Amino acid sequence: MAEANGDAPDFTAPLANGDIDEFTLADELADGPVVLAFFPGAFTSVCTTEMCTFDDRLSKFDDIGADVYGISVDSPFALNEFRDQNDLSFGLISDIDKEIIDAYDVRMDFADLGVHGVAKRAVFVVGADGEITYEWVSDDPGVEPEYDEIAAAVDDTA
């Protein structure tokens, strides 16, 4: 289970970045801190707002030397379309096998809707040393994270 002040579970997964490439967390940490923003599903209202807000604030993270990645259980093909439709300039990681949401303990179900095994809305800041320095997890998919708090956590990590 992933938690603040613990080691971030490493993973390799498809990265939707206009193409489809392979993403490995350990490799990305060599460039500095990473923000992992888990979201339940592409093309939903709150998820779209959240990813667009991260994109709007991307320069803050770039200035600190941190990279932002969204993560959902959607296919990399759907995530590329989601990126294109919303003009997102950061990569989206496909956890189609649901291994990352399990490793970070952010799996949730909408049993009344018949939807099982999607990501909770959650944000982890991982330092270059692989340690989680910030964690925010919501059981309410309608709640967005505190973006300024995340930026401050990244600034403290960098």
Phi, psi and chi 1 to 4 in degrees:
 res  aa     phi    psi   chi1   chi2   chi3   chi4
   1 MET       -  134.8  176.1  157.7  116.3      -
   2 ALA   -86.2  134.6      -      -      -      -
   3 GLU  -155.5  158.4   56.1 -172.8   45.6      -
   4 ALA   -55.0  142.5      -      -      -      -
   5 ASN    70.2   12.2  -58.8  -44.3      -      -
   6 GLY  -114.8  171.4      -      -      -      -
   7 ASP   -76.6  137.7  -70.0  -26.6      -      -
   8 ALA   -74.8  131.3      -      -      -      -
   9 PRO   -61.4  128.3  -23.3   34.0      -      -
  10 ASP   -78.0  154.5 -166.7   20.6      -      -
  11 PHE  -159.0  159.6   60.3   86.6      -      -
  12 THR  -127.7  131.8  -61.3      -      -      -
  13 ALA  -155.2  164.6      -      -      -      -
  14 PRO   -66.3  138.5  -18.3   29.7      -      -
  15 LEU  -114.3  119.6  175.0   67.4      -      -
  16 ALA   -88.8  109.8      -      -      -      -
  17 ASN  -136.8   32.6   59.0    0.4      -      -
  18 GLY   101.9  -43.2      -      -      -      -
  19 ASP  -106.4 -167.5  -67.7  -41.0      -      -
  20 ILE  -125.2  112.9  -62.8  174.1      -      -
  21 ASP  -117.6  178.2  -67.3  -41.1      -      -
  22 GLU   -99.5  134.3 -174.2  175.8   85.1      -
  23 PHE  -114.7  129.5  175.2   96.3      -      -
  24 THR  -125.3  121.8  -60.7      -      -      -
  25 LEU   -55.0  -48.7  179.0   60.6      -      -
  26 ALA   -56.3  -38.0      -      -      -      -
  27 ASP   -67.5  -39.9  -66.3  -14.4      -      -
  28 GLU   -69.6  -29.1  -66.4  -57.5  -45.6      -
  29 LEU   -67.4  -18.4  -67.7  173.7      -      -
  30 ALA   -62.3  -23.7      -      -      -      -
  31 ASP   -92.0   -3.0  -64.3  -28.1      -      -
  32 GLY   126.0 -171.1      -      -      -      -
  33 PRO   -61.0  154.2  -13.0   21.9      -      -
  34 VAL  -128.8  136.9  169.3      -      -      -
  35 VAL  -103.7  121.4  176.2      -      -      -
  36 LEU  -106.3  111.1  -59.9  174.8      -      -
  37 ALA  -108.4  101.0      -      -      -      -
  38 PHE   -78.6  138.6  -70.1   84.4      -      -
  39 PHE  -141.9  147.8   62.5  100.4      -      -
  40 PRO   -62.4  -42.2  -24.4   34.2      -      -
  41 GLY  -169.3  138.9      -      -      -      -
  42 ALA   -62.7  152.2      -      -      -      -
  43 PHE    69.8   15.4  -55.8  104.1      -      -
  44 THR  -103.2  156.0   59.2      -      -      -
  45 SER   -61.9  -53.1   60.7      -      -      -
  46 VAL   -69.0  -37.1  179.0      -      -      -
  47 CYS   -65.0  -40.0  -64.0      -      -      -
  48 THR   -63.9  -45.7  -60.4      -      -      -
  49 THR   -59.9  -44.4  -60.1      -      -      -
  50 GLU   -62.7  -49.5  179.0 -172.1   17.0      -
  51 MET   -65.4  -37.0  -67.7  -60.6  108.7      -
  52 CYS   -67.9  -35.4  -71.4      -      -      -
  53 THR   -66.5  -42.8  -58.4      -      -      -
  54 PHE   -59.2  -42.5  -89.2  114.1      -      -
  55 ASP   -63.6  -41.0 -162.3   68.8      -      -
  56 ASP   -62.0  -29.8  -68.9  -14.9      -      -
  57 ARG  -101.9    9.7  -64.6  168.7  175.9 -118.2
  58 LEU   -58.3  -34.6 -153.5   53.8      -      -
  59 SER   -61.9  -33.3   64.5      -      -      -
  60 LYS   -60.0  -43.5  -78.6 -173.7  175.5 -176.9
  61 PHE   -71.9  -39.3  -64.8  106.8      -      -
  62 ASP   -60.8  -41.8  -71.2  -18.1      -      -
  63 ASP   -61.3  -31.2  -69.6  -12.4      -      -
  64 ILE   -85.2  -15.5  -59.0  167.2      -      -
  65 GLY    90.0   22.9      -      -      -      -
  66 ALA  -107.1  148.5      -      -      -      -
  67 ASP  -107.8  142.3  -68.2  -41.1      -      -
  68 VAL  -109.5  136.8  174.1      -      -      -
  69 TYR  -137.0  133.6  -64.6   95.1      -      -
  70 GLY   -88.9  150.5      -      -      -      -
  71 ILE  -135.9  127.7  -57.2  176.5      -      -
  72 SER  -145.2  172.6   80.1      -      -      -
  73 VAL   -87.5    6.2  -61.2      -      -      -
  74 ASP   -67.5  157.2  -64.8  -66.0      -      -
  75 SER   -67.3  155.2   78.5      -      -      -
  76 PRO   -62.9  -27.8   17.6  -26.3      -      -
  77 PHE   -68.8  -44.5  -50.5  105.1      -      -
  78 ALA   -64.7  -38.9      -      -      -      -
  79 LEU   -66.2  -36.0  -70.5  173.7      -      -
  80 ASN   -64.0  -40.3  -96.1  -25.0      -      -
  81 GLU   -65.6  -41.1 -177.0   62.3   24.9      -
  82 PHE   -60.1  -44.4  180.0   63.9      -      -
  83 ARG   -59.4  -48.1  -79.6 -175.3   81.0 -115.3
  84 ASP   -62.0  -47.8  -71.0  -12.9      -      -
  85 GLN   -64.0  -27.7  -74.7 -171.5   22.4      -
  86 ASN  -107.5    5.7  -67.6  -71.4      -      -
  87 ASP    53.2   43.7 -160.1   27.1      -      -
  88 LEU   -78.7  139.9  -59.5  176.8      -      -
  89 SER  -107.9    9.0   52.3      -      -      -
  90 PHE  -119.0  162.3   59.1   91.6      -      -
  91 GLY   -79.9  152.4      -      -      -      -
  92 LEU  -119.1  129.0  -59.3  175.8      -      -
  93 ILE   -94.4  130.9  -61.5  165.4      -      -
  94 SER   -93.5  116.3  171.6      -      -      -
  95 ASP  -104.2   52.2 -175.8   21.6      -      -
  96 ILE   -60.0  -26.8 -160.5  159.7      -      -
  97 ASP   -88.4   -4.4  -65.9  -32.1      -      -
  98 LYS    65.8   21.1  -57.0  177.9 -177.2 -178.5
  99 GLU   -77.3  -34.6  -66.2  172.4   -2.8      -
 100 ILE   -73.2  -43.3  -54.6  166.9      -      -
 101 ILE   -63.8  -30.0   61.8  172.2      -      -
 102 ASP   -73.5  -42.0  -73.5  -18.2      -      -
 103 ALA   -63.6  -34.7      -      -      -      -
 104 TYR   -94.9    2.2  -78.1   77.0      -      -
 105 ASP    56.1   48.6 -164.1   26.7      -      -
 106 VAL  -126.7   29.3  -65.6      -      -      -
 107 ARG   -82.5  139.2 -179.8 -169.1  -78.6 -114.0
 108 MET  -142.4  161.8   68.0 -177.1  -79.0      -
 109 ASP  -123.6  147.2  -62.9  -38.2      -      -
 110 PHE  -110.7   73.0  -64.2  104.5      -      -
 111 ALA   -56.9  -37.7      -      -      -      -
 112 ASP   -67.4  -18.3   53.9  -28.9      -      -
 113 LEU  -101.4   -5.9  -60.6  175.4      -      -
 114 GLY    77.4   19.7      -      -      -      -
 115 VAL  -106.6  123.2  176.9      -      -      -
 116 HIS  -126.8  140.7  -59.1  -79.8      -      -
 117 GLY    75.1   52.2      -      -      -      -
 118 VAL  -112.6  167.8  -63.5      -      -      -
 119 ALA   -78.5  140.3      -      -      -      -
 120 LYS   -68.7  159.4  -69.1 -178.8  179.8 -179.2
 121 ARG   -74.9  117.8 -166.1  167.3  -45.2  -75.8
 122 ALA  -153.4  152.9      -      -      -      -
 123 VAL  -135.3  132.8  178.3      -      -      -
 124 PHE  -125.3  134.2  -65.3   87.4      -      -
 125 VAL  -104.5  124.8  174.5      -      -      -
 126 VAL  -115.4  123.2 -177.1      -      -      -
 127 GLY   -73.5  166.0      -      -      -      -
 128 ALA   -59.2  -22.8      -      -      -      -
 129 ASP   -83.7    0.1   60.8   -1.5      -      -
 130 GLY    88.1    4.3      -      -      -      -
 131 GLU   -91.6  137.9 -177.1  176.8  -44.0      -
 132 ILE   -76.6  119.2  -63.4  170.6      -      -
 133 THR  -102.6  -12.8   60.4      -      -      -
 134 TYR  -152.0  140.5  173.4   85.9      -      -
 135 GLU  -143.1  131.8  160.8 -171.0   17.3      -
 136 TRP  -138.7  124.3  176.3   86.3      -      -
 137 VAL  -134.1  131.8  178.8      -      -      -
 138 SER  -117.7  136.3  177.7      -      -      -
 139 ASP   -83.9   -7.9  -70.4  -35.8      -      -
 140 ASP  -106.5  107.7 -178.6  -12.1      -      -
 141 PRO   -66.6   -9.8   23.3  -30.6      -      -
 142 GLY   -87.2   -3.5      -      -      -      -
 143 VAL  -100.0  128.1  174.9      -      -      -
 144 GLU   -90.3  156.0  -69.7  179.9   61.6      -
 145 PRO   -72.3  166.3   27.0  -33.6      -      -
 146 GLU   -84.6  100.8  -66.0  -68.0  -29.5      -
 147 TYR   -63.7  -38.7  -59.1  100.8      -      -
 148 ASP   -66.3  -35.4  -69.8  -24.4      -      -
 149 GLU   -64.7  -39.7 -170.8  176.0  -78.8      -
 150 ILE   -65.7  -44.6  -63.6  163.7      -      -
 151 ALA   -60.3  -41.3      -      -      -      -
 152 ALA   -64.2  -40.2      -      -      -      -
 153 ALA   -65.0  -39.2      -      -      -      -
 154 VAL   -66.0  -42.1  170.8      -      -      -
 155 ASP   -60.4  -40.9 -164.6   31.1      -      -
 156 ASP   -68.1  -27.7  -70.2  -15.2      -      -
 157 THR   -81.8  -34.8  -59.8      -      -      -
 158 ALA   -67.0      -      -      -      -      -
